[in-house]
Amino acid sequence: MRSRATTQRLSDAYDVLLDGGADESLKPFREVMCEPTRTQIVRALSAGPLSVGDLASILRRSKSATSQHLHVLREAGVVSARRNGRVVNYSLTTAPMVEAAVEVLDRAAAISAV
């Protein structure tokens, strides 16, 4: 039989679980944080817009592989694309979870620099 304290702790833990809406709002964050190449793309784009070719060069990946990651990030609302003639430049969106992801990446970079 569980003690009252254990039952209360379980109830408290259950109460703080994310509901479906909050869990869905984390999708862009998960799309970034759970895949290393996408994490690096977001980190690179935090400095400003870049083309697929620029990103591929920075990441030392093919344009095709980079484009696939950008497609996932675009579908998740993390990046947006803007055509300038034949070049498509990507930039981060201003969604709150994207901004939170950038903050986490900035913090990770600062911690690793120490």
PyMOL commands that set and color helices and strands:
alter all, ss='L'
color gray80, all
select helices_A, chain A and resi 4-15+20-25+27-33+36-45+52-59+63-75+96-113
alter helices_A, ss='H'
color red, helices_A
select strands_A, chain A and resi 50-51+79-84+87-92
alter strands_A, ss='S'
color yellow, strands_A
deselect
rebuild
show_as cartoon
